Amino acid sequence: MHIPCRRERRVRFMLEMAVVVASLATVFAASVAGAQVAAPVAARAPVVVGPKAWEPLASLAGASIMRLVGMPTDTGPLVYRLKLPAGARLAPHIHSQDLYVVVLSGTHVIQYGEGNEPAKLLTLKADAFMMLPAGEPHTEWWPEESVVHLTSRGPITTTFLPVKPAP
């Protein structure tokens, strides 16, 4: 599986922005010329998510997931929350898409990169935000009960990496 590098993601983002700018320019030019702009073909309504149930998270004992929008295998937005017990820990892994993390409560610790350098250790407390780039190796743990809010785009996969023995 090909994981896009930062340059490829930047180029894709620039192309998407060029399409947005071109669309806005067309609408502006049409309105200046007095032409009527057609309504969008498929209008989208706001998505309101009521209270959802927490479901057990199969990949981490004692953890729960609340799926708000999308599924990891679907194309499109993905929004979910994780409730993690004190002491929960995930082995080193990578994600195929960028992941946006907001800590709602508790503490979320992330060791990113391939080494155990202290400079690559992040401790996120409630209200902290982090963007984790696709393909960035990391491990994470929660020293106290925590709830995190995650946003990404699907399809997304998580690949666990082989654990290197200590020297």
Residue pairs with C-beta under 8 A, 6 or more apart in sequence:
1 96
1 157
3 94
3 96
3 134
3 135
4 12
4 134
5 135
6 133
9 98
9 134
27 37
30 36
30 37
31 37
47 69
49 68
49 69
52 66
52 67
52 68
53 66
54 64
54 65
54 66
54 83
55 64
55 65
55 66
55 67
56 63
56 64
56 65
57 63
57 64
57 65
57 82
60 84
60 88
60 90
61 88
62 84
62 85
62 88
63 82
63 83
63 84
63 85
63 88
64 82
64 83
65 80
65 81
65 82
65 83
66 80
66 81
66 82
66 83
67 80
68 79
68 80
68 81
69 77
69 78
69 79
69 80
70 76
70 77
70 78
70 79
70 154
71 78
71 154
72 78
72 154
72 155
72 156
72 157
73 154
73 155
74 154
74 155
75 153
75 154
75 155
76 153
76 154
77 151
77 153
77 154
78 150
78 151
78 152
78 153
78 154
78 156
79 149
79 150
79 151
80 149
80 150
81 104
81 147
81 148
81 149
81 150
82 147
82 148
82 150
83 145
83 146
83 147
84 106
84 142
84 145
84 146
84 147
84 148
85 142
85 145
86 142
86 143
86 144
86 145
87 141
87 142
87 143
88 141
88 142
89 139
89 140
89 141
89 142
90 139
90 140
90 141
91 139
91 160
91 161
91 163
92 137
92 138
92 139
92 160
92 161
92 163
93 137
93 138
93 139
93 158
93 159
93 160
93 161
94 134
94 135
94 136
94 137
94 138
94 158
94 159
94 161
95 132
95 134
95 135
95 136
95 152
95 156
95 157
95 158
95 159
96 134
96 135
96 155
96 156
96 157
96 158
96 159
97 134
97 152
97 153
97 154
97 155
97 156
98 131
98 132
98 133
98 134
98 152
98 153
99 131
99 132
99 134
99 150
99 151
99 152
99 156
100 129
100 130
100 131
100 132
100 150
100 151
100 152
101 108
101 124
101 129
101 130
101 131
101 132
101 148
101 149
101 150
102 127
102 128
102 129
102 148
102 149
102 150
103 124
103 125
103 126
103 127
103 128
103 129
103 146
103 147
103 148
103 149
104 126
104 146
104 147
104 148
104 149
105 126
105 145
105 146
105 147
106 126
106 142
106 144
106 145
106 146
106 147
107 123
107 124
107 125
107 142
107 143
107 144
107 146
108 123
108 124
108 128
108 140
108 142
108 146
108 148
109 121
109 122
109 123
109 124
109 140
109 141
109 142
109 143
110 121
110 122
110 124
110 130
110 132
110 138
110 139
110 140
111 120
111 121
111 122
111 138
111 139
111 140
112 120
112 122
112 132
112 136
112 137
112 138
113 120
113 136
113 137
113 138
114 137
122 130
124 130
132 138
137 161
